[in-house]
Amino acid sequence: MEAKAILKTARIAPRKVQIVLDLIRGKDLNVALAIVKHTPKAASEYLEKLLKSAAANAENNHNMDKNNLYVAQCYVCPGPIMKRIMPRAQGRAFRILKRTSHITVVLKERD
C-alpha cells in the first residue's frame, strides 16, 4: 500500500529540486519533514507542502499509520519550459528558458 502526492508544473528548475529530494529519499516522514524545514533551498517550500499532502492522503484515503510512514520514492521530471526573450546589443535577442518541474512523492508504511 502506498500514498502518493504529485505537484505538476512547479515554477522551479528540476535540478534545484533534485538536490533536496536526494536528502529525504528513504527517510522516515518526520525526519524528512525536519530536513526539508531546515534546508535553505527554494525547493523546500514545495516539498514541505507535498510531504504533508502525501501524509494526509495516506492517513485519510488508505488508513495508514502516520508514525510508520517513510519516503519510499521521490523524483522530479521536467515540465513544460516557458520561453522568454531578453533584448541584447545590436538588435539581437537571447532566449531565456524558465523551467518547470513535475514533483512526485510516494510514502509507504514500515512493517
C-alpha positions as CSV (number, residue, x, y, z in Angstrom):
1,M,0.0,0.0,0.0
2,E,1.4,3.4,-0.9
3,A,0.2,7.0,-0.8
4,K,1.2,9.5,-3.4
5,A,1.2,13.2,-3.9
6,I,2.1,14.9,-7.2
7,L,2.8,18.6,-7.9
8,K,2.6,19.5,-11.6
9,T,4.2,22.5,-13.2
10,A,6.0,23.9,-10.2
11,R,7.9,27.1,-11.2
12,I,11.3,25.8,-10.2
13,A,14.0,24.1,-12.2
14,P,14.2,20.3,-11.8
15,R,17.9,20.3,-10.9
16,K,17.2,22.6,-7.9
17,V,14.5,20.2,-6.6
18,Q,16.7,17.1,-7.1
19,I,19.2,18.4,-4.6
20,V,16.6,18.4,-1.8
21,L,15.0,15.1,-2.9
22,D,18.3,13.3,-2.5
23,L,18.4,14.4,1.1
24,I,15.0,12.9,2.0
25,R,14.8,9.7,0.0
26,G,14.3,6.7,2.2
27,K,13.9,8.7,5.4
28,D,11.0,8.5,7.9
29,L,8.3,11.1,7.4
30,N,9.1,13.1,10.5
31,V,12.8,13.1,9.7
32,A,12.1,14.1,6.1
33,L,9.8,17.0,7.2
34,A,12.5,18.2,9.6
35,I,15.2,18.1,6.9
36,V,13.0,20.0,4.5
37,K,12.0,22.5,7.1
38,H,15.6,23.4,7.9
39,T,17.1,23.2,4.4
40,P,17.7,26.8,3.0
41,K,16.7,25.9,-0.6
42,A,13.9,27.3,-2.7
43,A,12.5,23.7,-3.3
44,S,12.0,23.2,0.4
45,E,8.7,25.1,0.4
46,Y,7.2,23.0,-2.4
47,L,8.4,19.7,-0.8
48,E,7.1,20.5,2.7
49,K,3.6,21.0,1.3
50,L,3.9,17.9,-0.9
51,L,5.1,15.7,2.0
52,K,2.2,16.9,4.2
53,S,-0.2,16.3,1.4
54,A,1.1,12.7,0.8
55,A,0.8,12.1,4.6
56,A,-2.8,13.3,4.6
57,N,-3.5,11.1,1.6
58,A,-2.0,8.1,3.5
59,E,-4.0,8.8,6.6
60,N,-7.4,9.6,5.2
61,N,-7.5,7.6,2.0
62,H,-5.5,4.5,2.8
63,N,-5.9,4.2,6.7
64,M,-2.2,4.1,7.2
65,D,-0.5,5.0,10.5
66,K,1.2,8.4,10.2
67,N,4.0,7.4,12.6
68,N,5.2,4.4,10.4
69,L,5.4,6.2,7.1
70,Y,8.7,6.7,5.2
71,V,9.6,8.3,1.8
72,A,9.7,5.2,-0.5
73,Q,10.1,7.1,-3.7
74,C,10.6,10.7,-4.7
75,Y,11.5,12.0,-8.1
76,V,11.3,15.1,-10.3
77,C,10.6,15.2,-14.0
78,P,11.0,18.3,-16.2
79,G,7.7,20.0,-17.1
80,P,6.9,22.4,-19.9
81,I,9.5,25.2,-20.5
82,M,8.4,28.8,-20.8
83,K,10.4,30.6,-23.4
84,R,11.1,34.3,-22.9
85,I,13.3,36.7,-24.8
86,M,15.9,39.1,-23.4
87,P,16.9,42.0,-25.7
88,R,20.7,42.2,-26.2
89,A,23.0,44.6,-28.0
90,Q,22.7,45.4,-31.8
91,G,19.1,44.3,-32.0
92,R,19.7,40.7,-31.1
93,A,17.6,38.6,-28.8
94,F,18.7,35.9,-26.4
95,R,16.3,33.2,-25.2
96,I,15.6,32.7,-21.5
97,L,14.3,29.3,-20.6
98,K,12.1,29.3,-17.5
99,R,12.0,25.7,-16.5
100,T,9.2,23.9,-14.6
101,S,9.0,20.6,-12.7
102,H,6.7,17.8,-12.0
103,I,7.5,16.5,-8.5
104,T,6.2,13.1,-7.1
105,V,6.5,11.8,-3.5
106,V,5.4,8.3,-2.6
107,L,5.0,7.3,1.0
108,K,4.9,3.7,2.3
109,E,4.3,2.1,5.7
110,R,7.1,0.3,7.5
111,D,6.3,-3.3,8.5
